[in-house]
Amino acid sequence: MRVLIVEDEQRLAASLAAGLGAEGFAVDVVHNGTDGLHRATEFDYDLVILDIMLPGLNGYRVCAALRAAGDETPVLMLTAKDGEYDEAEGLDTGADDYLTKPFSYVVLLARVRALLRRRGSAGAAPRLHIGDLELDRGTRRVARAGREVALTAKEFTVLEQLATRVGEVVSKSEILEHGWDFAYDGDPNIVEVYVSALRRKVGPGLIHTVRGAGYRLAP
């Protein structure tokens, strides 16, 4: 899952990015509304965490512009304000949820997962079956032939990307785009490391290499 954080408090933004990154999310961060709108428009995200009080365009205007353009990406609004009017205004512009600062990171993570589950229920199934492999996107658990498989957060992200496109060839660049943040400039062959680990843990006969093109998940 790829998340965009638009937050001008740099310490808070860095903290949120670190926490979500540890959970397996690919996280991009910008610090003003203009850059946030540009990034959200130009790139494909699964969720936007959007502060209201931003330099440039405020969060209300960013959210309204996204919705006016037909972008239905879930938006979780953050604000230091507190009051029914502020919450109503945020939701009226098209935000999906609202969280007042200061907040617990555990609560934010729960809200993030709830929004992603809600989006998944309207699109891709939350539980995927590929042969004898079962992948539960809600609980982030994986089992093969009834045996639970312990995966790291990033391993799950890579497997999920393949599982949601079962039978299709998924390139390294597509896996990197969805599983690593925008600023990643390391070796793209890192994908091979995670695919190798998945084959070792999940077992043979599922993840196939298509030489020169990428990987395909198929029983």
GIHUDA-V107310 format. One line per field, one symbol per residue. phi: phi as a letter, one per 20 degrees, with the letter a starting at -180 (. if undefined). psi: psi as a letter, one per 40 degrees, with the letter a starting at -180 (. if undefined). A space follows every 50 residues. Layout:
phi = ???
psi = ???
This chain:
phi = .dcdddbeefffffffffffffeoeecdccdbffffffffeecedeadec feecfmfffgffffffffenedggcdedbefbrffffffffffofebbce ffcffffgfffgfffffffffecfffcdccmeeccdffeldcbclnefde cfgfffgfffffffcgneedfgfffffedcffefcefffgffffffffff eeofndededgmcqccebf
psi = hhhhhghehdddddddddddddeeihhihieiddddddddddihieihhh idgiibhiddddddddddeehehhhhhiieihidddddddddeeidihhh iiihdddddddddddddddddebiidhihhbehhhhddefiiihfehhhh iidddddddddddefheihhidddddddeiidehfaheeddddddddddd ddiiedhhhhhedbihhh.
